[in-house]
Amino acid sequence: MTGPHDDPPGDPVCWLHRLCEECGAMPVEGEEGGPCWRCGAPPPPPAPEA
């Protein structure tokens, strides 16, 4: 018998840093670094490297 939580977990990477800060849209593949495709907001500054 299987339950609703028996599927393997999803993508382990946190994608929140890639979302548009204004509208929450995910960037279109290959278009990262440009304005948001949905609302036109400028991209967030690059994250500092650890």
N, C-alpha and C positions, 0 to 999 in steps of 0.2 A: 504494500500500500504506500502511495506517495502523497505528500501534502503540498501546499502552495509554496513552501519554503525549501523544497528539495532541488530546485533548479540551481545551477551554479551561479555565483554572484555575477553581476554585470561588470562593466569596465571599471577597473580599480583606480584609474586616473581621475583626479578631480579636474573638471573642465570649467569650474567657476571663473578662473582667471581669464578665460577666453571670451566670456559673454560680454555683450555690450553693456556698459555701465548705465546707459540711459533707458534702454528698452528690454534688455535681457536676451536679445537675439544671438544665436550662435553664428559665427562668421561662416561664409561660404568657403568651401575648400579651395585653396589657392588664392584667396582674397584677403588673408589675414594681414593686418598692418595698415589697411586702408580704412576709410570711413565705413560706418555700419551700413549694410545694404538695406536695412529697414528704415532707420530714422536719420541716417547721415551723420551721426555723432562721430567725433574724431576717436581714433583708437586710444586705448589706455597706454600710459608710458610703459616701457618694458620693465619686467620684474627684475630686481637686483639679483645677481647671481651669488649663490652662497659659496 
